[in-house]
Amino acid sequence: MLIFIIIISMWMMYSSMMKLVGYPGMEESFLLWGYSKNFMLGVGAFELLLSIAIYVKATRVYALLTLLVFMTAAIYTHLSNGEYDQINTAIFLVILSTICLWFIWLLDRATNFDRTSK
C-alpha cells in the first residue's frame, strides 16, 4: 500500500505545483472552465495539503476520501467541457485511492478480529 500512497502523493504534489506556480496552460484551462485564478490557487493549495496528509496515519483516510471528491469533481469538469482525453489521471487516482481505502479497511478489520478472538 505504501507504493500507492507515494504514487498518489507525488502525483498530487506535481498537480498542485502546476497550479500554485501559475503554469500558463493550467491557468488558461481554469479560466476556460469558468473558474477564477484564486480558485485555481485554492485547489492547488488544498492538493498540496492532501499530498502531505496522506502520509500521516491519523489523516490518511480523510485525505483519501477528500481526494476521491476532488477527482470526481475533476472528472465532471473535464467531461462537461468535452475534454474526454483528460480524465485518465483522475480515474487512475480514484482507483489507487479506492485500493488504499480498501487495504486500510481490511487491515482494520483484521486488527479488530484479532482483538475479539482472544
Secondary structure, DSSP 8 states (H G I E B T S, - for coil): -HHHHHHHHHHHHHHHHHHHTT-HHHHHHHHHTT--HHHHHHHHHHHHHHHHHTTSTTTHHHHHHHHHHHHHHHHHHHHHTT-GGG-HHHHHHHHHHHHHHHHHHHHHHHHHHHHHH-
